[in-house]
C-alpha cells in the first residue's frame, strides 16, 4: 500500500466516525490553546513589567534610607534604628561622584491644591529639574528650573484647574504656600501604578518646608552609562558610609538588578503555567489511546480483511499511526488558532498588557500535540497488527 493510499484510507476511517474524531481533535485543540494563551499571559506580564521599569529611567541607581538586612525586611522599616536619614547634603555629595550624570533628591507627600475656587488633594513630588530627564518625563508647556515657589502640574490636574489651557504663570496655593505654575507635564498615564498625570512637582526645598522635614524619601541617580552602574553603586555606598560616621545605613539598588529579578521570576512563572497547560495534552494523549484501543476492537473485521488480502503488520500499524497523525495535526492547528485568538482577545480587553504568545510556546504546543498523539497510537497500532486474520474475520 502506497503512502497516499494509507493517508487516504486513514482519513476515510476518521470521517466515518466523525463524533469520535471531533472529540479527540477538540481535546487536542484545548490543550494546545491553553499552552498558547497561558504563556501569552506570562510573557505579557513579563513585558509589561520590563516596560514599566524602563519608563522609570535609564541606568538608574536608587538610594533608600535604612539598610536592607539579610535576615529580611524592607529598607527603612525600622526608622528608629537608622542612625541618619538621607539629606540634601548627601544628595549633593552623590551628585559630584565620577560616573554620575545627574541626580534628583526626592520627597513625596500629599497636600491640598487650590485655585479659582477649585480644591483637590494631590500627590506632591519635591525634587530638582533633573527629575524630569531622569524619569523620562517631558513638559508640554513651560519649563522647570527648580527655582523657589515654582510648580509643575500633571496634565490631568492642569486640565481640571485651567480648562482653557492657560496654566503657565497662574498662581495656585499648595497647602499653606503659594506657587507660580512654571510648566505642565505631557500625558504619560500610569507607570508602576503611579499616575504621572495626577501629580505636581515643586522644588525640594519648598517640599521640605511644606512637609516640615529635613530628610529625603529617595535619591535618584542616573549613571553615565550601563558599564559604570556597579562602580557608581559602590562609590555611593562608600561615600554615604563616610558621611554617616562609618555606618552602612542606606540601601543602594540598581534598576537592572530589580528588573533582572522580576524577569527571572516571570520567566519561571511562564514556564510553570506552560507545564501545567501541557498536562492537558497528556490527558488528550490518553484519550487518543483509549479511543483507538476501542476502535481496534470495533474494527477487527476490517483489520482481518486487510490481512486476508495480504496487508502486512507494518501496513496495519501505519494506518493507525496515520489516523493519529491526522487527529494530532487537526487538533494542533485548531489549538494554534484558538490560542492566538484568545491572546488577541486578552490584548483587546487589556491593551496595557502585551499578551503576545512567545514563538517557542506555539512551536512547543504544536510539537507536543503531534508527539503525544503519535506516541498514544503505538499501543493500539501494535495490538491491531497482532490480530489473527481468521479470528478477526470471524469477529472473535
Residue, then its C-alpha position, 0 to 999 in steps of 0.5 A: x500500500x502506497x503512502x497516499x493510499x494509507x493517508x487516504x484510507x486513514x482519513x476515510x476511517x476518521x470521517x466515518x466516525x466523525x463524533x469520535x474524531x471531533x472529540x479527540x481533535x477538540x481535546x487536542x485543540x484545548x490543550x494546545x490553546x491553553x499552552x498558547x494563551x497561558x504563556x501569552x499571559x506570562x510573557x505579557x506580564x513579563x513585558x509589561x513589567x520590563x516596560x514599566x521599569x524602563x519608563x522609570x529611567x535609564x541606568x538608574x541607581x536608587x538610594x533608600x534610607x535604612x539598610x536592607x538586612x539579610x535576615x529580611x525586611x524592607x529598607x527603612x522599616x525600622x526608622x528608629x534604628x537608622x542612625x541618619x536619614x538621607x539629606x540634601x547634603x548627601x544628595x549633593x555629595x552623590x551628585x559630584x561622584x565620577x560616573x554620575x550624570x545627574x541626580x534628583x533628591x526626592x520627597x513625596x507627600x500629599x497636600x491640598x491644591x487650590x485655585x479659582x475656587x477649585x480644591x483637590x488633594x494631590x500627590x506632591x513630588x519635591x525634587x530638582x529639574x533633573x527629575x524630569x530627564x531622569x524619569x523620562x518625563x517631558x513638559x508640554x508647556x513651560x519649563x522647570x528650573x527648580x527655582x523657589x515657589x515654582x510648580x509643575x502640574x500633571x496634565x490631568x490636574x492642569x486640565x481640571x484647574x485651567x480648562x482653557x489651557x492657560x496654566x503657565x504663570x497662574x498662581x495656585x496655593x499648595x497647602x499653606x504656600x503659594x506657587x507660580x505654575x512654571x510648566x505642565x507635564x505631557x500625558x504619560x498615564x500610569x507607570x508602576x501604578x503611579x499616575x504621572x498625570x495626577x501629580x505636581x512637582x515643586x522644588x525640594x526645598x519648598x517640599x521640605x518646608x511644606x512637609x516640615x522635614x529635613x530628610x529625603x524619601x529617595x535619591x535618584x541617580x542616573x549613571x553615565x552609562x550601563x558599564x559604570x552602574x556597579x562602580x557608581x553603586x559602590x562609590x555611593x555606598x562608600x561615600x554615604x558610609x563616610x558621611x554617616x560616621x562609618x555606618x552602612x545605613x542606606x540601601x543602594x539598588x540598581x534598576x537592572x538588578x530589580x528588573x533582572x529579578x522580576x524577569x527571572x521570576x516571570x520567566x519561571x512563572x511562564x514556564x510553570x503555567x506552560x507545564x501545567x497547560x501541557x498536562x492537558x495534552x497528556x490527558x488528550x494523549x490518553x484519550x487518543x489511546x483509549x479511543x483507538x484501543x476501542x476502535x481496534x476492537x470495533x474494527x477487527x473485521x476490517x483489520x482481518x480483511x486487510x490481512x486476508x488480502x495480504x496487508x502486512x503488520x507494518x501496513x496495519x500499524x501505519x494506518x493507525x499511526x496515520x489516523x493519529x497523525x491526522x487527529x494530532x495535526x487537526x487538533x494542533x492547528x485548531x489549538x494554534x488558532x484558538x490560542x492566538x485568538x484568545x491572546x488577541x482577545x486578552x490584548x483587546x480587553x487589556x491593551x496595557x498588557x502585551x499578551x503576545x504568545x512567545x514563538x517557542x510556546x506555539x512551536x512547543x504546543x504544536x510539537x507536543x500535540x503531534x508527539x503525544x498523539x503519535x506516541x498514544x497510537x503505538x499501543x493500539x497500532x501494535x495490538x491491531x497488527x497482532x490480530x489473527x486474520x481468521x479470528x478477526x474475520x470471524x469477529x472473535 
